[in-house]
Amino acid sequence: MQQKWRRLDGRRIQQPLAGEIGMVLQAESAAGHALKVCIGTDSQVKGRITEFATVIVFIRKGKSGFMFIKNETTTQRMSIKQRMLTEVGMSIDTAYELSPILNRFGVDMEVHADINTNPAFKSNDALKEAMGYITGMGFAFKAKPMAFASSSCANKVVQ
């Protein structure tokens, strides 16, 4: 299966994601950087196509950060709640794949959901299910306005 992940500068990740993450964690550790990883997905509906962007954000505590990006599209029609839960599912798939390597390096991880905590917004309909899904899988959960990986980083790269 061909990798769809890339760096922010557009360079494709050529090896399996876990291998690339392992190399990154090793290099960052050797450089003395303490890392935290935040994973989030955002989507945008454009006519009959829905585009999703999932990001893995690496935060060098107190310094800077960088991210990996994966874009996907679908023509499946979805309600807003279904789309929000699809975003969460994509983030969880990535978090589940990476959790063994992150645990091995002692790196904390959060899963961010682009779901508003304010009941006045339509996305709020998915909040309880998303929170249960993420925490039930054993991951730390953040929603708007604290969910920067999905609502800021992924939002900027969803084409």
Secondary structure as GFF3:
##gff-version 3
##sequence-region A 1 159
A	DSSP	beta_strand	6	7	.	.	.	ID=ss1
A	DSSP	alpha_helix	17	30	.	.	.	ID=ss2
A	DSSP	beta_strand	35	46	.	.	.	ID=ss3
A	DSSP	beta_strand	49	60	.	.	.	ID=ss4
A	DSSP	beta_strand	64	74	.	.	.	ID=ss5
A	DSSP	alpha_helix	80	104	.	.	.	ID=ss6
A	DSSP	beta_strand	108	113	.	.	.	ID=ss7
A	DSSP	three_ten_helix	122	126	.	.	.	ID=ss8
A	DSSP	alpha_helix	127	136	.	.	.	ID=ss9
A	DSSP	beta_strand	140	143	.	.	.	ID=ss10
A	DSSP	alpha_helix	148	148	.	.	.	ID=ss11
A	DSSP	pi_helix	149	154	.	.	.	ID=ss12
A	DSSP	alpha_helix	155	157	.	.	.	ID=ss13
###
